[in-house]
Amino acid sequence: MWGGASLRQTAVLSAGCLILEMLSLFGMRAFYALTGMDYLFYFVWDVNKILPVLTGIALFLLFRQISVRRVKMVSFLSSSVFGVYLFHDGPLRTFLFGTLFDDAATYDGCLLLPQMILAACAIFTAGILVDKIRIGIFERPVLKMLKPILDWIDDRCAAVWRDGS
């Protein structure tokens, strides 16, 4: 079912999941405003709940079907995106969002959107720089040192696969 869906079907599925997620959030917010009970947020608010997971799967399937040409800048940045994620979501999270970019202080103000954009750009840029330094200092030398061992393991695995034993 999932693998044979057309691009249009997958786009409709993705849009439907996003719309359903937004409607459920707005509906629960209205329910909270009317009743004061907030326990329903538990079902859709976190990233490991059913609606966000379905939306993520649908969007993954959509983007899997789209082919794009190679762009050097995208390739350069994409190699460090996971490092940026780990950089901003690790032990520095409290410092970044609680001290450096005090998001709680501007939550209700008119500066919230510009500060969010500035914080995202600054954290992404710093994360890219940190990850590129990590790659240059640690990853390349270690992989260069391990290359003969990894090639030997690869050859052994290929031989076992070929021979079937």
Secondary structure, 3 states (H helix, E strand, C coil): CCCCCCHHHHHHHHHHHHHHHHHHHHHHHHHHHHHCCCHHHHHCCCCCCHHHHHHHHHHHHHHHHCCCCCCHHHHHHHCCHHHHHHHHHCCCHHHHHHHHCCCCCCCCCCCHHHHHHHHHHHHHHHHHHHHHHHHHHHHHHHHHHHHHHHHHHHHHHHHHHHHCC
